[in-house]
Amino acid sequence: MGRVALVTGGSRGIGAAISKALKEKGYKVAATYAGNDEAAAKFTEETGIKTYKWNAADYEASKAGVAKVEEELGPIEVVVANAGITRDAPFHKMTPEQWKEVIDTNLTGVFNTVHPIWPGMRERKFGRVVVISSVNGQKGQFAQVNYAATKAGDIGIVRSLAQEGARFGITANAVCPGYIATEMVMAVPEKVRESIISGIPAGRLGEPEEIARCVAFLVSDDAEFINGSTISANGAQFFG
Ligand code: CAA
């Protein structure tokens, strides 16, 4: 097939699983990362997937990065806005910096990633946009006022993009992972994590590959009529 796919935060965690799944399906994948050079180099060595370093929170860097990927690989037809961070704190302790960092990366980062790619998708009359939201954007989460706000925002973004893109052959959908076995979830204090797992009817954390398979389907030609949707993959923790 050979379509070019950009995956932000694509060298670690859920993003790495998405990058690999798309490569296996024949896409030419570009994976971005913000800071961890060592992990990115290891990822490229293991998978052969090219990585690009820029901060999704920076519009000019995203624009320049997108231009570079398109120059090297061709027009981006699939974009997976996956890059995300947590700065968890109970609301009374949350600092304006913690609020802003998460908004800048997780929410504005989606704008910064998709905006430079969107005009080309409109021109070519084809595009697939997937935004990685979260169960915590659907249900809220203790100590995540910032993160939950961004992940709820992702759902509004894809519903709106879907309405703008549909007549140009562009779909935009959100995937809401539940708690997945990644570094982000492993950073939650063990006791809190155990109590979260006990509340997941499936009785376990999800695997990154389980999210990657949802994304691979949504970007495929088979998913052409699925537009503005939210797919939950959370072991029945929450239905949204
Ligand atoms: N629900 C209810 N109560 C909770 C809680 C939770 N999930 N997490 C912590 N608390 C309680 C603590 O037990 C503590 O209670 P006591 O005062 O009675 O002891 C109180 O809330 C807060 O304690 P602290 O003031 O000491 O909190 P802190 O400033 O040290 O912050 C924390 C601790 C950051 C909240 C930490 O507990 C934490 O990281 N909690 C997990 C938050 C979480 O689930 N994040 C999700 C990350 S994974 C992710 O985001 C991926 C995804 O999309 C699913």
Residues whose N, C-alpha, C, O or C-beta is under 5 A from the ligand:
A	BS01	CAA	T86 D88 A89 P90 S134 N136 F142 A143 P177 G178 Y179 M184 V185 V188 P189 V192
